[in-house]
């Protein structure tokens, strides 16, 4: 889930509207921000801001338990499990351009071709991605690729460990990658949409949907709900969470 880590719907998005002088400027500013932070990521990491991180970790745990989870319970009532699976498929398809470009940027040509085929088939035959036709009919599968992983392949160090309010755990490099991946999200190119609004909304929906998927059906036996309530929130200690975060970063870069 977003609080404390993956998955994150890949963040801020640029816009481009034919004939509009404003949107390209926004794209340019976003690109400059990404470049500037990428240069910072290449510098030797400073000490992790542990005090800042631990305050945000406690807030994120509270926010998850008292805000997101109750909202997800309501969502779980109105959105059937079948619909929740369609939301996952749609969000996964939105990551297609990200997966394609980062695969080729890492010289993973075969994976890039598979992602290209998946995005084309699922966007058309799969009705804008609500159905993963490429996997279920054609057996086309490939691991996702992110800009964070690309920067790691390019030997940029991970940088400092950060926990941000609501957004969760990052290192400097993964924060740069998260923003960079967001520029590739197709929702960022909806004509005349407010900057970042479609992708921010999709980010929130994706995480509420993720929480709801982990819940039993509203009509499930009480025993299933008892098991869910006993296991729903198990947080790692701060030091353990940081260690697991960097281990996951290294594994994904070395894949």
N, C-alpha and C positions, 0 to 999 in steps of 0.2 A: 504494500500500500504506500501511498505517497508519504505518510508520516513516517519518517525514519528510513526511507529508502525507496526502492523501486516498487511498482512501476510508477514513472512519472509521465504524464502526457507531455510531449516535448514542447516546451514553453513558448515564449513570445514569438510572434510570427510577423513577417513583413507583408506588405500589400503592394499590388501593382495593378492599376486600373488604366486602361487605354484612354489617353487624352487628359489624364489627371496629373498636374504638376506636383501634387502633394505626396502621393504614394511613393514614387521613386526616391524622393528625398528621405522618406521614412526608411526605405530599404537601405539607402546609403548610410544613414545614421546607425541603423542596426549593425551593418557590416563594420563600421568603424568601432563600435562598442565591442563587437566580438574580437576584432583584431587587437584592440587595446588590451582586453582582458587576457587574450591568448599570449600576448607578450609578457604580461605579468605572471602567467602560469609557467612560463619558461624560466623564471627567476628561481633561485634557491628558496625553498619553503621556509617561512618563518615558523615560530612555535605555534602549535594549534591554540586557538583561543578557547581554552577549556572552560573557563567560567561562563563566557557567552554561550558556548555550546550546551552546557548543562542546564542553564536557565531555559534555553529554547527546547531542549529535550523534555523537560518537565512540562512546559507549556504544550508541546505537541502531544504528549501522552494525555494530558487533560483534554485537549481539543478533540482528540480521537474518541475518547471515551464519552464525552459529554455533548459533543456537537455532531461530528461526522457519523458516529455509530447510530445515534437516534434517528438522524435523517435517513441513513441507509435502511433502518428498520421500516420506516414508512415507505421508502422506495421499493423495498422487497415485497410489500403488500400489493402495490399497484403495478409493479413490473414482474411478470412471470419469469421463471427461470429460462424459458425459451427466449424471451425478449432480452434478458441479460446476456445470453450468449450471442445474440445478434449485435448488441452494443460492443462486446469485445471484438467481434469480427470486424465491425466497422472501424473501430479505433486502430486495430492492427493494420487495416488497409491504409489508413491515413499515414502510417509510418513507411509506406512503400517508397516514396521519393528519398527519404532519409536512408533507408536500407540500400537502395540502389547506388546512390552517390558515395556513401561511405564504403560499400563493398569495393567499388572500383578504386576509391582513394587508397584503400589498403592493398591494392593489387590482387584482390580476390575476384578474378574475372568470372569464373564459373558461378560463384555465388551471386555476383551482380546480375548475370544473365537470368538466373532463376528468379531473383527478386523482380526483375523487369517483367518477366512473364507472369509472375503472380499478380503484380499490380495491374497489368493490362487485363488479364482474365477476370480478376475479382471485381475490378471497377466496372466492367461491361457485363459479362455474363452473371457475375455475382451481385449485380444491382448495387453499385457503388460500395461494394465491400461488405454488405450485410450477410453474405454467404461466402464461405471460403471454398469456392469451386475448385481453385487450383490445387488445394490439398486433397479434398475429398474425391474429386473426379480424376485429377491428373497426377496426384501424388507428388506435387511440386512443393517441397519444403526447404527452408534454409534458415539458419540462425540469424537473428536481427543484428544489425550493425549500426553503431552510433558514432557521432563525431568525437565523443570522449574516447572511444576505442581507437579511432583514427589518429587522434593526437598522441595516444599512447604508443601506437605503432610507429609514429613519427618521432618517438623518443622524447616527447615532452613529459617532464616529471609530474606526478599527481598533485603536488603542492600541499597546502594545509587542509586539515579536516575541518569541515564547517557543518553545523546544524542550523538551518534557517527556520524561522517560524512558519508553520503549516507546510512548507515545501519539503522539509526533511533533510536528509543527509547528503552532503556533497564533499568532494575535494575541489580545489581550485580548478583543476582540469575538467572535472565532470560538470561543474557549473558552467564553464565555457561551452562544453559540448552540449549541454541541455539547451542553452540559448541558441547555439548554432543549429541544432537539429530543428528547433522551432521554426526557423526561417524557411525550412523545407516543407512544413506542414501545409497541405492544400487549403485548409480552413483559413489560413492567413491571407488568402487571395480572393476572399468573397468581396465583390464590389461594394464599395462605400461602407463596409463594416467598420466600426470603431477599432482602432489599433489594439491588437491583442484580445479583444473581447470574445471572438469565436473560439479561439484556442484556450483562453482561460476558462470559458464555460465548458468546453470539452474536457479539459483537465479535471475540473471539479466532477463532472459527470462520470468520467472514467474511474475516479477513485471511490465515489459513492457506489458505483456499480460493482467495483471490486470487493468492497466490504459486503455488499448484499449477496454476492456470489458465495461468500464464505458462510452465509447463514442458511439454516434449514428453510424449507418452504414454510410459509405462514401456517399451513395446515398440517405440518409434520407432527408426529407424536411428541408429547411433552418430553420424553426421554431424549430426543434429539436436541431439543432446545436446552435441556439441562447440560448436556455434553458441550454444547456451544458456549453457554455462559461460563462454564468452568475453564474453557481453553481460549477464550476470545482474545484476551489481552495478557500476553506474556512478554514483557520487555526485557531485553538484555541489559546488563549493567553498562554504563557509559564506555568503559575501557574495552569490554568485550565487543560492543557494537562497533567501535572504531576499528578494532582489529579485523573483525569480519568484513567490514566495509572495504578495507584496503586489500584483503585477500580476494574478495570478489572482483575488485578493479583489476588486479593483476591477472586473475584467471581469464577474464573477458578479453583483455588486451592480448594475452598469449594464445588465445584460442586459434 
